[in-house]
Amino acid sequence: MRVLFIFLDGVGLGTDDQSINPFACAKTPNLDNLFGGRKLITGSVPFESDQATLLALDAGLGVAGLPQSATGQAALLTGLNVPALIGEHYGPKPNPRIAEIIKADNIFKRMTSAGKSAALLNAYPSRYFHGLESGKRLLSAIPLAVTSAGLPLFTQEDFFRHDAMSADFTGEGWRTMLGYEDAPVLSPRAAGQMLARLACNYDFSMFEYWASDYAGHGQEMTKAVELIETFDKVLGGLLESWPMKDGLILITSDHGNLEDLSTRRHTTAMVPGIVIGHDRSIFCEGLNDLTCAAPGIEEAVTRT
């Protein structure tokens, strides 16, 4: 079984309140189709259709305070209750204790140990690697897990060859934010189709989308709605090309944020657990918090 894990940073399940929750007012025909016309909000959970299951996952993991990125992502990557292990929610980047936990064991290391192919599909510009080499930039949890497994991070050369994805899906950010005027740009639908093509090269692949967390902190409804609608179009292209019979897509997050624009802070909301694919029943059993993702992925990939 092939698994694609799409990680949406800072996305919780919020209320059906269009004044604060962009998911309540965004036009998302592809998500709506998966969930029988329901929006990605608290009142839609749980739900199951022929193609997909929607669950609510606990990001708090029994630890007081607002969930944070480093501990939440570490829990997703390792299957361990990392906030409980270190006694707090922590982020955004891993501290030495969290980094030690991630490097010791994570889903990428498990894949390579089992002889399975794995990759993080994001491409990184040259300045990212220069920042790491100079010590001015620290690895966040997901690329730390990748490199600890001895796997490479994709480069701008990979991106220009269409062998890796832009962090904003379409590639527009490489032109407008990074200054690469000749960067390839795709429509959202084409980006989703490319995501499917790339993911099918691996037993396990992951894509990290961090713009959702930034939009939540920014508290701008128009931008947040635009971001969600773009993601929905990407999802449409992905589903057109995805092998439903022998592949699973997991979409989830590390903490709430984007679903409540009344605050700049993270929230204590449950996060969506979206599982897409025909053979997903075993994967969905017991999927109730962030620690369930890594063991579920390992079981799905290695049992076949």
C-alpha positions as CSV (number, residue, x, y, z in Angstrom):
1,M,0.0,0.0,0.0
2,R,1.3,3.4,-1.0
3,V,0.7,6.3,1.4
4,L,0.9,10.1,0.8
5,F,0.8,12.2,3.9
6,I,-0.2,15.8,3.3
7,F,0.6,17.9,6.4
8,L,-1.4,21.1,6.8
9,D,0.3,23.2,9.4
10,G,-2.1,24.9,11.9
11,V,-5.5,23.6,10.8
12,G,-8.1,22.7,13.3
13,L,-11.8,21.9,13.2
14,G,-13.7,25.1,14.0
15,T,-17.3,26.2,14.3
16,D,-19.7,27.0,11.5
17,D,-19.1,30.7,12.0
18,Q,-18.3,32.6,8.8
19,S,-17.1,35.6,10.7
20,I,-14.1,33.8,12.1
21,N,-13.7,30.5,10.3
22,P,-12.6,30.6,6.7
23,F,-13.5,27.0,6.2
24,A,-17.1,27.9,6.9
25,C,-17.3,30.3,4.0
26,A,-14.7,29.1,1.4
27,K,-15.9,27.4,-1.8
28,T,-14.5,23.9,-1.6
29,P,-16.3,21.7,-4.1
30,N,-13.8,18.9,-3.9
31,L,-13.8,18.7,-0.1
32,D,-17.6,19.0,-0.2
33,N,-17.8,16.1,-2.6
34,L,-15.7,13.9,-0.4
35,F,-17.9,14.7,2.7
36,G,-21.4,14.7,1.2
37,G,-21.6,18.5,1.0
38,R,-20.3,19.0,4.5
39,K,-17.8,21.7,5.3
40,L,-14.5,21.0,7.1
41,I,-15.9,22.0,10.5
42,T,-16.6,20.4,13.9
43,G,-20.2,19.6,13.1
44,S,-19.2,17.4,10.1
45,V,-17.2,14.9,12.2
46,P,-17.3,11.9,12.0
47,F,-18.1,11.1,8.4
48,E,-17.5,8.3,6.0
49,S,-18.2,8.0,2.3
50,D,-17.0,5.5,-0.4
51,Q,-13.9,7.6,-0.9
52,A,-13.0,9.2,2.4
53,T,-13.2,9.2,6.2
54,L,-13.2,12.4,8.2
55,L,-12.2,12.1,11.9
56,A,-11.3,14.5,14.7
57,L,-7.8,14.0,16.2
58,D,-6.7,15.2,19.6
59,A,-3.7,17.5,19.3
60,G,-3.5,18.3,23.0
61,L,-2.5,14.8,24.0
62,G,-3.4,15.3,27.6
63,V,-0.9,18.1,28.2
64,A,-2.1,21.5,29.4
65,G,-1.6,24.6,27.2
66,L,-1.8,25.4,23.6
67,P,-0.4,22.8,21.2
68,Q,2.7,23.8,19.3
69,S,4.4,22.9,16.1
70,A,7.6,21.1,17.2
71,T,5.9,18.8,19.7
72,G,2.9,18.2,17.5
73,Q,4.9,17.4,14.4
74,A,7.2,15.2,16.5
75,A,4.2,13.2,17.7
76,L,3.0,12.8,14.1
77,L,6.4,11.6,13.0
78,T,7.3,9.3,15.8
79,G,4.0,8.0,17.2
80,L,5.1,9.1,20.7
81,N,3.4,11.6,23.0
82,V,6.2,14.0,22.8
83,P,4.5,16.9,24.7
84,A,4.0,14.4,27.6
85,L,7.6,13.2,27.3
86,I,9.1,16.7,27.7
87,G,6.3,18.0,29.9
88,E,5.0,20.8,27.7
89,H,3.9,21.9,24.2
90,Y,6.9,23.5,22.5
91,G,7.7,25.2,19.2
92,P,8.0,26.2,16.5
93,K,11.4,24.5,16.0
94,P,12.6,21.4,17.9
95,N,14.7,22.1,21.0
96,P,17.5,19.6,21.7
97,R,15.3,17.2,23.6
98,I,12.7,17.1,20.8
99,A,15.4,16.8,18.2
100,E,16.9,13.8,20.0
101,I,13.5,12.1,20.1
102,I,12.9,12.7,16.4
103,K,16.4,11.5,15.3
104,A,16.2,8.4,17.4
105,D,13.1,7.1,15.6
106,N,10.6,8.4,13.1
107,I,8.4,7.3,10.2
108,F,11.1,8.0,7.6
109,K,13.7,5.9,9.5
110,R,11.1,3.1,9.8
111,M,10.5,3.1,6.1
112,T,14.1,2.9,5.1
113,S,14.8,0.2,7.7
114,A,11.9,-1.8,6.2
115,G,13.4,-1.4,2.7
116,K,10.7,0.9,1.6
117,S,11.2,4.1,-0.5
118,A,10.3,7.4,1.2
119,A,10.6,11.1,0.4
120,L,9.6,14.6,1.5
121,L,8.3,16.0,-1.8
122,N,9.0,19.7,-0.9
123,A,11.8,21.5,-2.8
124,Y,14.1,24.0,-1.0
125,P,15.9,26.9,-2.5
126,S,19.7,27.2,-2.3
127,R,19.5,29.9,0.4
128,Y,17.8,27.4,2.7
129,F,20.8,25.1,2.5
130,H,23.2,28.0,2.9
131,G,21.3,29.0,6.1
132,L,21.7,25.5,7.5
133,E,25.4,25.4,6.7
134,S,26.0,28.8,8.3
135,G,24.1,27.9,11.4
136,K,21.6,30.8,10.9
137,R,18.7,28.3,10.2
138,L,17.6,25.3,12.2
139,L,15.8,22.3,10.8
140,S,12.2,22.1,11.6
141,A,10.7,18.8,12.7
142,I,9.8,17.3,9.3
143,P,13.1,17.9,7.4
144,L,15.0,16.8,10.6
145,A,13.2,13.5,10.4
146,V,14.0,13.1,6.7
147,T,17.7,13.9,7.0
148,S,18.0,11.7,10.2
149,A,16.9,8.8,8.0
150,G,19.8,9.5,5.5
151,L,17.3,10.8,2.9
152,P,18.1,14.0,0.9
153,L,16.0,17.1,0.9
154,F,15.0,18.1,-2.7
155,T,16.7,21.2,-4.2
156,Q,15.7,24.0,-6.5
157,E,17.2,21.9,-9.4
158,D,14.7,19.2,-8.5
159,F,11.9,21.7,-8.5
160,F,12.8,23.2,-11.9
161,R,12.9,19.6,-13.3
162,H,9.4,19.0,-11.9
163,D,10.8,16.3,-9.6
164,A,9.7,18.1,-6.4
165,M,6.9,20.4,-5.3
166,S,6.9,24.0,-4.3
167,A,5.8,24.7,-0.7
168,D,2.9,26.7,-2.0
169,F,1.9,23.9,-4.5
170,T,1.8,26.1,-7.6
171,G,5.3,27.5,-7.6
172,E,4.1,31.1,-7.7
173,G,6.0,31.8,-4.5
174,W,9.3,31.0,-6.0
175,R,8.7,34.0,-8.3
176,T,7.0,36.5,-6.0
177,M,8.8,35.7,-2.7
178,L,12.1,34.1,-3.7
179,G,12.9,36.1,-6.8
180,Y,13.2,33.2,-9.3
181,E,11.5,34.9,-12.3
182,D,11.9,31.8,-14.5
183,A,10.4,29.4,-11.9
184,P,7.9,27.0,-13.3
185,V,4.3,27.8,-12.2
186,L,1.4,25.4,-12.3
187,S,-2.3,25.8,-12.0
188,P,-3.6,24.4,-8.7
189,R,-5.2,21.4,-10.5
190,A,-2.0,20.7,-12.4
191,A,0.0,20.9,-9.1
192,G,-2.4,18.3,-7.6
193,Q,-1.8,16.0,-10.6
194,M,2.0,16.4,-10.2
195,L,1.7,15.7,-6.5
196,A,0.0,12.4,-7.4
197,R,2.7,11.6,-10.0
198,L,5.6,12.2,-7.6
199,A,4.0,10.4,-4.7
200,C,3.5,7.3,-6.8
201,N,7.3,7.0,-7.1
202,Y,7.5,6.1,-3.4
203,D,6.0,3.7,-0.9
204,F,5.7,6.6,1.5
205,S,5.8,10.3,0.7
206,M,5.0,13.5,2.6
207,F,4.3,17.1,1.6
208,E,4.5,19.9,4.2
209,Y,2.2,22.9,3.7
210,W,3.1,25.6,6.2
211,A,1.3,28.6,4.6
212,S,-1.9,27.6,6.4
213,D,-0.4,28.3,9.8
214,Y,1.0,31.7,8.5
215,A,-2.5,32.6,7.3
216,G,-4.0,31.8,10.7
217,H,-1.5,34.0,12.4
218,G,-2.2,36.8,9.9
219,Q,-5.9,36.8,10.7
220,E,-6.9,38.1,7.2
221,M,-10.1,36.4,6.1
222,T,-9.7,37.1,2.4
223,K,-6.3,35.6,2.2
224,A,-7.3,32.6,4.3
225,V,-10.3,31.9,2.1
226,E,-8.1,32.2,-1.0
227,L,-5.6,29.8,0.4
228,I,-8.2,27.2,1.3
229,E,-9.9,27.4,-2.1
230,T,-6.5,26.9,-3.8
231,F,-5.8,23.9,-1.7
232,D,-9.2,22.5,-2.7
233,K,-8.3,22.9,-6.4
234,V,-5.0,21.1,-5.7
235,L,-7.0,18.3,-4.0
236,G,-9.2,18.0,-7.1
237,G,-6.2,17.5,-9.3
238,L,-4.7,15.0,-6.9
239,L,-7.9,12.9,-6.7
240,E,-8.1,12.8,-10.5
241,S,-4.7,11.1,-10.7
242,W,-4.5,9.1,-7.4
243,P,-4.7,5.3,-7.4
244,M,-7.6,4.8,-5.0
245,K,-7.4,1.0,-5.0
246,D,-3.8,0.7,-3.8
247,G,-3.0,4.1,-2.3
248,L,-4.0,6.1,0.8
249,I,-3.9,9.8,1.4
250,L,-3.7,11.1,4.9
251,I,-4.3,14.8,5.5
252,T,-4.0,16.2,9.0
253,S,-2.3,18.9,11.2
254,D,-0.3,19.5,14.3
255,H,-2.6,22.1,16.0
256,G,-5.5,24.5,15.4
257,N,-5.1,28.0,14.2
258,L,-6.5,28.8,10.7
259,E,-10.1,27.8,11.8
260,D,-10.3,30.7,14.2
261,L,-9.2,34.1,12.9
262,S,-10.4,35.9,16.0
263,T,-7.0,35.1,17.6
264,R,-3.4,35.1,16.4
265,R,-2.6,32.3,18.7
266,H,-2.9,28.5,18.2
267,T,-6.1,26.9,19.5
268,T,-7.0,23.8,21.5
269,A,-9.3,22.6,18.6
270,M,-9.3,19.0,17.5
271,V,-7.6,18.7,14.1
272,P,-9.1,17.0,11.0
273,G,-8.0,13.5,10.2
274,I,-8.9,13.0,6.5
275,V,-8.1,9.5,5.1
276,I,-8.8,8.9,1.3
277,G,-8.6,5.6,-0.5
278,H,-10.7,2.4,-0.9
279,D,-8.7,0.2,1.5
280,R,-8.6,2.5,4.5
281,S,-10.7,0.8,7.2
282,I,-7.8,-0.8,9.1
283,F,-5.9,2.5,8.9
284,C,-8.8,4.4,10.4
285,E,-9.4,2.1,13.3
286,G,-8.3,3.8,16.5
287,L,-7.1,6.9,14.7
288,N,-8.0,9.5,17.4
289,D,-4.9,11.6,18.1
290,L,-1.6,12.7,16.6
291,T,0.4,9.6,17.9
292,C,-1.7,7.3,15.6
293,A,-0.4,8.6,12.3
294,A,3.1,7.1,12.2
295,P,2.2,3.6,13.3
296,G,-0.8,3.6,11.0
297,I,1.4,4.6,8.0
298,E,4.0,2.0,8.9
299,E,1.3,-0.7,9.1
300,A,-0.3,0.3,5.8
301,V,3.0,0.5,3.8
302,T,4.7,-2.6,5.2
303,R,1.8,-5.0,5.3
304,T,1.8,-5.2,1.5
